[in-house]
Amino acid sequence: MSDKSHDTPNPLLEDERKNPVYRLGQAVAGFMLLVWAGVLALVFFLVFRFWLN
């Protein structure tokens, strides 16, 4: 028995991606990722600056 659900995209998932709450969550997650990358870069910069001096 072959299952055809793997070949066709899920229409509920497409509707979910158009949901404004889902898009807001994606935007917040992306912003938090940028903030964490900035914090890590700052910590590494400060640690290596004091360590190399």
C-alpha positions as CSV (number, residue, x, y, z in Angstrom):
1,M,0.0,0.0,0.0
2,S,1.5,3.3,-1.1
3,D,0.9,6.4,0.9
4,K,0.4,9.6,-1.2
5,S,0.6,12.0,1.8
6,H,4.3,12.4,1.4
7,D,4.1,13.7,-2.1
8,T,1.6,16.5,-1.7
9,P,2.2,19.5,0.6
10,N,0.0,19.9,3.6
11,P,-2.7,22.6,2.9
12,L,-3.1,23.2,6.7
13,L,0.6,24.0,6.9
14,E,0.3,26.6,4.2
15,D,-2.6,28.2,6.0
16,E,-0.6,28.2,9.2
17,R,2.3,30.1,7.5
18,K,-0.1,32.8,6.5
19,N,-1.4,33.3,10.0
20,P,-0.3,36.7,11.4
21,V,0.4,35.1,14.8
22,Y,2.7,32.5,13.2
23,R,4.5,35.3,11.3
24,L,4.9,37.4,14.4
25,G,6.3,34.4,16.2
26,Q,8.8,33.8,13.3
27,A,9.8,37.5,13.5
28,V,10.3,37.4,17.2
29,A,12.3,34.2,17.0
30,G,14.5,35.7,14.3
31,F,15.0,38.9,16.4
32,M,15.9,36.8,19.4
33,L,18.4,34.9,17.3
34,L,20.1,38.1,16.2
35,V,20.2,39.4,19.8
36,W,21.8,36.2,21.0
37,A,24.4,36.3,18.2
38,G,25.2,39.9,19.2
39,V,25.5,39.0,22.9
40,L,27.8,36.0,22.1
41,A,29.9,38.2,19.8
42,L,30.3,40.8,22.5
43,V,31.2,38.2,25.2
44,F,33.8,36.6,22.9
45,F,35.2,40.0,22.0
46,L,35.5,41.1,25.7
47,V,37.0,37.7,26.8
48,F,39.6,37.6,24.0
49,R,40.4,41.3,24.4
50,F,41.3,40.9,28.0
51,W,43.0,37.5,27.4
52,L,45.2,38.7,24.6
53,N,46.4,41.8,26.4
